[in-house]
Each structure stands twice: as structure tokens, then as C-alpha cells.
Amino acid sequence: MDTLALHISNGIINGPVAGAFAGLAALALAYCLRRGRRDLDDRLVPMAGLVAAFIFAVQMLNFPVLPGVSGHLLGGALAALLVGPWIGALCVAVVLVVQALVFADGGVTAIGLNVTNMALVGTVAAYAVIAALLRVLPRTPTGLGLTAFLASVVSVVAASQAFVAQYALGGTTRLTDFSLGAVAATMAGTHTLIGIGEGLIAATTVMTVARTRPDLVYALRHRRPAAPGAPQPATAGGSAR
């Protein structure tokens, strides 16, 4: 195993396990589509397209982490912050399917595995961190940047451990020099470094959007209400709402 990139190729996981995760991914994406329809409006639809295009472009760029190891943006945290968890998972899934079918990046028979790890587990883990942090951090560009960074690290590590679980269930290649625990530890350590790189990219992107077009950031749509009797924020013209 000369690299620890997260995209799974054909044959790494056996057919029955790959098929089971393909079914699981299909059901989960159908649920995301159902829930995501409630959020769609004239702002979220074009933003979802931009997020998917951005994730696709950045995933094509690998950056070195260690000798023989490269990483790239997964996009779950970024997507969850900008378009929400349901649409975000769909955006990442679309990117993964296109990469597998058009660019052979990730095996076709492993699409369900990769979608489960990066689009579902990664996005769910990221959104759990986002939901927790935005209860205590200010919803400012700086607060969102810190949230994006931490959520990205957790998201990437969680996705890597999902692969370890899949490998334990149906791995076809025996790593004689590594126990399953050693594989999990190696994947976690390497993908923590990858997550730091992703976190810096995600934080910079989210902070830029939040400063220029905060109305396009999903995480800013549901601000905490002001306490009763507290002064309301002024509008651009200086009058209170």
C-alpha cells in the first residue's frame, strides 16, 4: 500500500460488501434528496452547483503530505456549511460519481463505498461538529472559519475510519505487516494531516463567502434570536428592524 488516498479502487473490497454499501448509499442519498428539497430556493440551487464544481476542481489537485502519500479536499465540511448537510452530501456524491465514471478516479464497483465514506460519513461527521460549534462560536467569518477548519479535520478522519471498517468487513488484500489496529492508526494519522490541509482551504473559502455574500451561507440562515428586550441590529440605512 504505497499511498493512503481515500478513493477506493475496484477489487480492494469484495463484491458482496461493495454491493451492500452501494445499496446503503442509494437509500441514504434518496433520503438526502427528500430532505434537501425543503431547503431549495433561488439562492441555494445555484450555490449547490457552484459548490459541486468547486469540490470537483479542488479534488483534482493533490497536495503532498508524506513521501508516497498525497491528499485532496473531500468537501463534506465545506458543502455542509455553504449549502447544508442534505444538499451538501448530494453535491459530494455527484462529484464522486462523475470522477469514477469519467476520470476513473475511484473504481466503478466501489462507487457505493466511496460515496458512503466521503459524501455520507464525511458530511455527517462534519455537520455534527458544525452544529456543536455554532452553538458556542459567533457566526462571524472568523467563527465560521474556525468551524470549517475543525469540521474538515474530523470529517476526513471519520471518512478514513469508515474505509477501515469496510476493509475489516471485506478487504481482499492482506497486509501481512499491519494489524487492523495499525491500519486504523496509520489512516487516522495520515488523514489528520490531510484534514489540516483541507481545513485551511475550507476555512479560507467559507470566510471569503461569508464576508462578501453572507446571504449565500447556509450556516448563517438560522441565527440565534436576540434575547427579549435586546436591541435589534440596524439595517444598512441605520434604522432598527
C-alpha positions in Angstrom: 0.0 0.0 0.0 2.2 2.8 -1.3 -0.4 5.5 -0.8 -3.3 6.2 1.6 -5.5 8.2 -0.7 -9.2 7.7 0.3 -10.6 6.8 -3.1 -11.2 3.1 -3.2 -10.3 1.2 -6.4 -12.0 -1.8 -7.9 -11.2 -5.1 -6.1 -10.0 -3.6 -2.8 -13.3 -4.6 -1.1 -15.1 -7.8 -2.1 -18.2 -7.8 -4.2 -20.8 -8.6 -1.5 -19.6 -5.8 0.8 -19.3 -3.3 -2.1 -22.8 -4.2 -3.2 -24.2 -3.8 0.3 -22.7 -0.3 0.6 -24.0 0.6 -2.8 -27.5 -0.1 -1.6 -26.9 1.7 1.6 -25.6 4.7 -0.3 -28.5 4.8 -2.7 -31.1 4.7 0.2 -29.2 7.4 2.1 -28.9 9.7 -1.0 -32.7 9.3 -1.7 -33.3 10.4 1.9 -30.9 13.4 1.4 -32.8 14.3 -1.8 -36.1 14.2 0.0 -34.9 16.3 2.9 -32.9 18.7 0.7 -36.0 19.7 -1.3 -37.2 21.6 1.7 -34.2 23.9 1.6 -34.1 24.6 -2.1 -34.7 28.1 -3.1 -33.4 30.6 -5.7 -30.2 31.1 -3.7 -29.4 27.5 -2.8 -29.9 26.0 -6.2 -27.1 28.0 -8.0 -24.9 27.8 -4.9 -25.2 24.0 -4.9 -23.9 24.0 -8.5 -21.0 26.2 -7.6 -20.1 24.1 -4.5 -20.1 20.9 -6.6 -18.0 22.5 -9.3 -15.5 23.8 -6.7 -15.2 20.5 -5.0 -14.7 18.7 -8.3 -12.0 21.2 -9.3 -10.1 21.0 -6.0 -10.4 17.2 -5.7 -8.4 17.1 -8.9 -5.5 18.8 -7.2 -3.4 16.6 -4.9 -1.0 18.0 -2.4 1.8 16.0 -0.8 1.5 15.0 2.8 4.3 12.5 3.3 6.6 10.6 0.9 4.3 8.5 -1.2 1.2 10.0 0.3 -1.0 12.7 -1.2 -4.3 14.2 -0.2 -7.1 16.3 -1.6 -10.2 18.1 -0.5 -13.1 15.9 0.3 -15.5 18.7 0.6 -18.0 17.5 3.2 -17.4 20.3 5.7 -17.3 23.0 3.1 -20.5 21.8 1.5 -22.4 21.4 4.8 -21.5 25.0 5.8 -22.4 26.5 2.4 -25.5 24.5 1.3 -26.5 22.4 4.3 -25.9 18.7 5.1 -28.6 17.2 2.8 -27.7 19.1 -0.4 -24.0 19.0 0.6 -24.0 15.2 0.7 -25.6 15.2 -2.7 -23.0 17.6 -4.1 -20.1 15.4 -2.9 -21.8 12.3 -4.2 -22.3 13.7 -7.7 -18.6 14.7 -7.8 -17.6 11.2 -6.8 -19.8 9.5 -9.4 -18.5 11.8 -12.2 -14.9 11.2 -11.2 -15.4 7.4 -11.2 -17.3 7.2 -14.5 -15.4 9.8 -16.5 -11.9 10.0 -15.0 -11.5 6.5 -13.4 -10.7 8.2 -10.1 -12.1 5.5 -7.7 -13.5 2.2 -9.0 -16.9 1.9 -10.6 -17.7 -1.1 -8.4 -16.6 0.9 -5.4 -18.8 3.9 -6.0 -21.1 2.9 -3.1 -18.1 2.6 -0.8 -16.6 5.9 -1.8 -20.0 7.7 -1.6 -20.6 6.2 1.8 -17.2 7.3 3.2 -16.8 10.8 1.7 -20.3 12.0 0.8 -22.2 10.5 3.8 -19.9 9.7 6.7 -17.7 12.7 5.9 -20.6 15.1 5.6 -22.5 13.8 8.7 -19.4 14.0 10.8 -18.7 17.5 9.6 -22.2 18.7 10.3 -22.2 17.2 13.8 -19.1 19.3 14.5 -20.6 22.4 12.8 -23.9 22.1 14.8 -22.0 21.8 18.1 -19.5 24.6 17.4 -22.0 27.1 16.1 -23.9 26.9 19.4 -20.9 28.4 21.2 -18.9 30.3 18.5 -20.0 33.6 17.0 -21.5 33.3 13.5 -18.9 35.7 12.1 -16.4 35.0 9.3 -13.8 34.2 11.9 -16.1 31.8 13.7 -17.2 30.1 10.5 -13.5 29.8 9.5 -12.6 28.0 12.8 -15.7 25.8 12.5 -14.8 24.9 8.9 -11.2 24.0 9.9 -12.2 21.8 12.8 -15.1 20.2 10.9 -12.8 19.4 8.0 -10.3 17.6 10.1 -12.9 15.5 11.9 -14.7 14.8 8.5 -11.6 13.5 6.8 -10.5 11.3 9.7 -14.1 9.9 10.1 -14.1 9.0 6.4 -10.8 7.3 6.6 -12.1 5.2 9.5 -15.2 4.2 7.6 -12.8 2.7 5.0 -11.1 0.8 7.8 -14.4 -0.7 8.8 -15.2 -1.6 5.2 -11.8 -3.2 4.9 -12.4 -5.2 8.0 -15.7 -6.5 6.6 -14.5 -7.4 3.1 -10.9 -6.4 2.4 -9.4 -8.6 -0.4 -5.7 -7.7 0.2 -4.0 -9.0 3.3 -1.5 -6.6 4.8 0.9 -9.0 6.5 2.9 -6.3 8.1 0.0 -4.5 9.6 -2.8 -5.5 12.0 -6.2 -3.9 11.6 -5.5 -1.6 14.5 -2.2 -0.5 12.9 -4.1 0.2 9.7 -6.6 2.3 11.5 -3.9 4.3 13.4 -2.0 4.9 10.2 -5.0 6.0 8.3 -6.1 8.3 11.2 -2.6 9.9 11.5 -2.2 10.4 7.8 -5.7 11.8 7.2 -5.3 14.1 10.1 -2.6 15.8 8.1 -4.8 15.7 5.0 -7.6 17.2 7.1 -5.5 20.1 8.2 -4.8 20.9 4.5 -8.5 20.6 3.7 -9.4 22.7 6.7 -7.2 25.6 5.6 -8.8 25.5 2.1 -12.3 25.2 3.5 -11.8 27.9 6.1 -10.4 30.4 3.6 -13.3 29.7 1.2 -16.1 30.0 3.8 -14.6 33.1 5.3 -14.4 34.7 1.9 -18.0 33.9 1.0 -19.2 35.0 4.5 -17.6 38.4 4.1 -18.8 39.1 0.6 -22.2 37.3 0.4 -23.3 36.1 3.8 -26.8 35.5 2.5 -25.4 32.6 0.5 -24.0 30.7 3.5 -26.5 28.1 4.8 -25.0 28.2 8.3 -25.9 31.9 8.6 -29.5 31.4 7.7 -30.6 30.3 11.2 -29.0 32.8 13.5 -29.8 32.6 17.2 -32.6 35.0 18.1 -31.8 38.1 20.2 -32.7 37.9 23.8 -36.1 39.6 24.7 -35.6 43.3 25.1 -32.2 43.3 23.5 -31.6 46.0 20.8 -32.1 44.7 17.3 -29.3 45.1 14.7 -29.5 48.1 12.5 -30.1 47.9 8.8 -27.7 49.3 6.2 -29.6 52.6 6.4 -29.2 52.9 10.1 -32.7 52.2 11.3 -33.6 49.3 13.6 -35.7 46.4 12.3 
